[in-house]
Amino acid sequence: MRKQEPIPIFFSVDDNYIPFLAVALTSAIQNASRERRYQAIVLHQGVKEENIRRVTALATEYFSVEFVPMERSLGCITDRIGNRLRADYFTLTIYFRLFIPVMFPACDKAIYLDSDIVVEDDLAKLYDLDLGDHFIAAARDMSVVDVKILGDYMEEAVGVPREEYINSGILLMNLKKMRQAGMEEHFLSLLNTYHFDCIAPDQDYLNAMCSGKIRYLESAWDAMPTEGKAPMEHPSIIHYNLFSKPWCYDGVQYEEAFWKYARRSGFWEELRAFKDGYSQEAKQEDSRHMDLLLRRAGEIPRGDTTFRKAAERGVKIRL
């Protein structure tokens, strides 16, 4: 690959997540090599024009930023508990990453990033990794693997060994291989036919479908705040997963990195106001939803609509 061809980096957001996207982009731009070119492509739903203007203003001569509306119909993905992020709220944007291969047929390889991150390294290092015949490269979800009820869920519901279950917030995607395998059609077929119960909808589908075809990244590429464990000394990407958000809580691991980039993001005032206004009631809601997530993780494996039980009945789950 020629050095100056842009590295495609996908995000997916709605209007509520724009300030956090701006922090993620600010960090990625600051740590990018001036010898490479980068193209951030933001798949979005309902983002205000003013917010698009403010975020695209972050672009530089080596790092472009483009917003692409998600216009295709996803009416088959409805708001039900099994389709909710963190057992908490429903947003179609978590599914957008699954449609990148067919939406961008000229692109054979790309990075996908959640927006609740900061980048502390050059994303070209991630992009340059060899995917071989793997569909994706991702890091093991080390933040929750030691929680027994969640580890059991990974194995008994998703059908993936807990030490192989990946977090889908940071992905290096083999788009060509995913297209050849018909991943979009397979996902929609499974979704429409079985409506699997999930606690991490897009992530569980990716784990179940791609199992055996995943390259595992070093954990530095998806360093998550983890209670009871020391923070990583040199993370490449910090991922404020689940409820570990420094814009909601004090004392979150790696919080200083978030606020460092927040100051340069153009959304400092909104972010500080959000933090200052995060009420005790909102924190209690977070606690309630975490309890619900754990309860569902214990209940779902006992039901019939799991990836593992479908596979045991002969349904093709893995690509």
Disulfide bonds with the S-S distance in Angstrom:
none
